[in-house]
């Protein structure tokens, strides 16, 4: 992973947390981005189910906030 990849990963994680807000951001225990896939570990099964329903709109929002289509897939675990 080069510096551009690291910077991109940090930017996507920051934008994810901004997109979901403080509460969901705190309940996201691990957020990683690699090769277009955003993987989010959540502290609650109910929250995981809710975000799974909102996955497409969340991905659109993150990409819109970034200004380019970086996130191709979101996986909630």
CORBEL-V490908 format. One record per helix or strand. SS is the DSSP state (helix for helix, strand for strand). FROM is the first residue (numbers start at 1). LEN is the number of residues. If there is no record, write none. Layout:
# CORBEL-V490908
SS_FROM_LEN / SS_FROM_LEN
This chain:
# CORBEL-V490908
helix_3_25 / strand_28_7 / strand_37_6 / helix_45_9 / helix_55_12 / strand_73_4
